Amino acid sequence: MRKSAVLTPVRRKLKSRESPSRVRRDLSEIRYPQSEILLGAHMSIGGGVHRAIERSRSIKCTAMQIFVKNNMQWFARPLLREEISAFLDHAQRGELRSAFAHANYLINLAATSPQFHANSLRALSEELVRADQLELPFLVLHPGAHLGAGEEAGLARIIDSITQVFAGLPKTKTRIALETTAGQGSCLGHRFEHLSHIIANVREPERLCVCLDTAHVFAAGYDLATEQSTKKMFADFDRAVGLDRLVALHLNDSKTARGSRVDRHEHIGKGRIGLDAFRFIMRDRRFRKIPKVLETPKGKELKEDIVNMRTLRRLAETKTR
């Protein structure tokens, strides 16, 4: 199984006598089969990385995000050959249209402590290797927190750190997907311009892409109250970063208010964002090939994921207002 490719939705055959305007209107209102929606959730790797596949498919996910090791530990033993094979050769692996990784939360590429920074570089390098061994296309990463050094110094340290990590892994195919953040504390990445600056200044920008988190951008101050304001937010993202860099969407509602700079995820439609933003995302054709995953609270039986995905699928079928 190679790094998962996204299949192009099958469109109906158009009659030769149909006018171009009618064709364009029909294509803009295409209903995609539910099986083709790239939708899922972050899944536990407890019991082995291959178990995440089983958990995902047990609730009919077509997309999945995982950690490649314990997310609250700096380092882990290397993946065994059997563990890699169990993941790559799993009978249900092909049923997932998209699978990717998230880096552990300890990593801070803008860290001011020499030891903490060194640990961050080593941990990121090792997790990129593990993700590459599992043939995952990208590793989602929070850019870092400047810890009082200031935005300019923090961004410069992040740029130098990524450049250094890439230089040490010249053959690794897994890219880094910088994630938008809520801007809590001194975290960087809460403005699209932060991500744009990092991408523009690293030595190998082609190895970077972006993951957008709805709860994070909302808490950072971007307006997602309506479909129109959400459309504007993506237009701002496109101008600053480019939609061609967008490879994943974290679909999370927010427990906190817009501009709070506090990162607290809530179930879809139960938080401060509401449903309009998610309706827009689920129905916009530009995002059809982009995997959408939940990072909302849940128990071992994944019932909450089932409910949230049902809500999102329903929004995908609802005609846009």
N, C-alpha and C positions, 0 to 999 in steps of 0.2 A: 504494500500500500504506500503510495507516494503522498507527498503533501497534498491535502485534499483540495481538489478543484471544485469550483462552484458551477453547477450546470445552468445553462441558459434556459429560462422559461420557454415553453413551447407556445407559440402564438397561433391563433386560428388562421386558416388560409383565407386570404382576402379575395373577393370576387373581382375580376378584371374590370367590371363596369363601375366600381365604386370610385367616387371622386377622392382626390388627395386630402381634402379637408375632412371628409367623412372618415377616411382611413386614420388620420392623425387623431381625431376625436375618439375613435374606437380604441386605438392603441393606448391612449391616455387613461382609458377606463377599464383596462384589462383586469380580470380577476385571476389571480395566480392560485393554482391548486395549493391547499394547505401544506402538502408534502414538500413543496418547493420553497416555502418560507424558511429562511435560515434563522431558526429561533431555538434557544435553549437556555442553559444556566451554568453557573460555576458549579463544578462537581468535586466531591471529595475523592482523594486518591487513597483513602484508608484501605489497607489490605492489598495495595499494589496499584500502579498507575492504570492497569488494564481494567480495574474495577470501576473506574470513572466512566468508561464506555458503557458498561452494563447498567450503571445507575442512570445515565443519560437516556439510553434507549428504553429503559423501563417506563419512562414517562414521555416517550416519543419525541425527544429532542432531535433536532437536525443540526444543531451547533452546540459546542461545548467549550468551556474554559476550565483549565486545571492549573494547580501548582505542580511543579515538577519535583518538589520535595516539601518537607515540613516548612510551612511559610513563616514560622516563628523561630526558626533556627538558622544560624548563619550558613552552616555547611552540612553536607551529608556524604555518606560513602558514595562512590560512583555507582551508576546503574549497572546491574548485572546484565549479561547478554540475554539471559532467559527473561528478564523483566522487559527488556526492549522488544524482544520477539513476541512476548505475550500481548504487548500493546499493538505493535504493528500488524501482527497476524491474527488479531482477534476476529472472530467470525462476524461480529457486528460493527467492526471499524468502518466498513464501507457504507454503512447506513447513516453515518454522520457526514454531512456535506462539508462541515467546517469544524476543526478542532485547533485550539491554540492555547498558549500558556500565559500565566501571570507571574511576575517576579515576586519574591517574598517582600514583606513590608518593612524589614529592617534596613534594606538598602537605601542609602542616601548619598547620591553622587556629589552633593554640594556640602557634605560634612566638613566641619572645620577641625575636628579631631583627627590627627594623622592615622591613629590606629583604626578608628571607625571608618575613615575613608578607605584605608587599605582593605579592610574587611568587605566594604561595599564593592570595590573593584573585583576582588577575588570571587565574591558570591555571585555577582552579575555574570562574570565570565563562566563560572561553573554552571550556572543555570542556563545560559545560552547553549553551552555544550550539551546539557541534558535535553533541552528542547530540540536541538538539532538531531540528536540520536533518536528522538521520538518522531522525527520528521514533521515537527510543528512549524508553521510558516513564520510566526512572530511571537515575541514575549512581551506582554504588556508591562510597562514600567512607569511608576510615579517618578517624575524627573528628579525631585529632591527638595530639601528645605535649607535655606541659607543660614538659619540659626543666628540671625543678627548681623551677619556680614553684609547684608544688603543684596537687593535683586541683581545688580550688575555683577558683583563678585560671585554670587551664587550661580548665575547663568554661565559665567566664564568657567567656573570649576566643573559644572556639568558637561560643558562642551569638551573640555580637556579630558574629562573622565571617559566619556563615550569614545572619543578619538583613541585614547589609550587602550580601552577594551577591544575595540575593533582591530587595532594594530596587532594585538596579541592573538586574535582569532581570524586570520586571513581567509580560512577555508570554510568557516561556519556560514551556513546559508540562512539560518533563522535570523530574522530582523528584530530590531527593538521597536515596539509600538509605544511611543510616548503617550501617556494618558493625561487628559485634562483633569485638573484637580479643583477642589472647592476653595483652595487658598487658605486652609485652616492653619493658624500659626504663621510660620514663615515659609510655608510650602509654595514652591514655584510651579507654574503650569496652569494657573487659574485664568490667565489671559492668553488668548490665541497667539498674541504677539510673542509670548515667551517661547512657545513651541516653534514658531516660525524662525525666531532668532537662533534657537539651538540647531534646527535643521540647516539653516543657511551657513552656519559656521563650523560644523563638524567636518572632519576630513573626508568621510565617506557618506554623504547625505543619502545616497541610494539605499543604504542599509537601515534607514529610519522610516517609520510610518507613524500613524496616529490612531489612538482609540479615544472616542468621545463618550463620556459618561454624562447622562442627562441630569442626574442628581447633582453632580459636581458643577456643571456649567450653570445650573440654576442657583445653587448656593453661592457661586462666584459672582452672580449678579446678572447673568444673561436672562432675557425675558422669554419664558416658555408658556405664558398664560393662554395664548391662543395659537391656532394653526398659523396665522399670519406672522405673529411674533417669532414663532419657531422657525418659520421659513426664513425670516430675516436673520436669526441667529446662525443658521447654516450658510447664509449668504456672507455673513461676516467671517465665518470660518473659512469659506472658500477663498475670500479675498486675502486673508492673512496666511493661511496654511495651504489650502488647495484641497478640494474634495478628492482629488486623485491620490492623496496621502491617507485618506480615511479607510481603514481596513476592518474596524470593529466598532460596535456600539454597545455600551453598557446601558441597558434599559432599567433604570431605577427611579422610583418616585422619591421625593425628599420629605423627611420629617421636619426639616427646618425651612424658614422663610427664604425667599429670594434675596440674595446679597448677604446672607447671614455668615458666610464663610465657614460654616460648620457642616461637616460631612456625616450625615445620618440618613441611611437608606430606608425607604418605606415601600410597601407593596403598591403595585400599579393601581392608580386611581384612588388610593387611600391617603395620599400625602398632599403637599402643597402645590405640586405641579398640575394635578388633574389629568384628564384624559385627552384633551385636544392635541397636546404635543405628541403623545404616543400614537394617536390616530394619524397625524401627519407623517410621522416616521414610518409607520407600518404600511402606509399607502403610497408613499413617494417612490416612484420607479427607480430613482437614482440609488436607493438603498436596498434594492432587491437582492443584490449579490453580496451585500455586506452582512456578516453574521451579527446577530443581536442576542446578547446573553443577559440574564438576570443575575444580580448580586444581592438579592433581597433575603431577609431572614427566613429560615426554614428549619424544619425538624428532619429527622432521619428518614421519614417516610416520603418526603418531598411533596407533600400535599399542597404546600404553599406555592411551589413552582408550577404545579398543575393548574392551580387557580389563576396565577398571573399569566401563564402562557395562554390559557383559555381566553382571558380578557384581551390580550394582545391580538390573538387570532380573530376574535370577534371584531376588533377595531379595523383589522385589515380588510374585512368583508364589508364594513359599513361605508356607504357612499359618502365621500367628502362633502362637507358643507360648503 
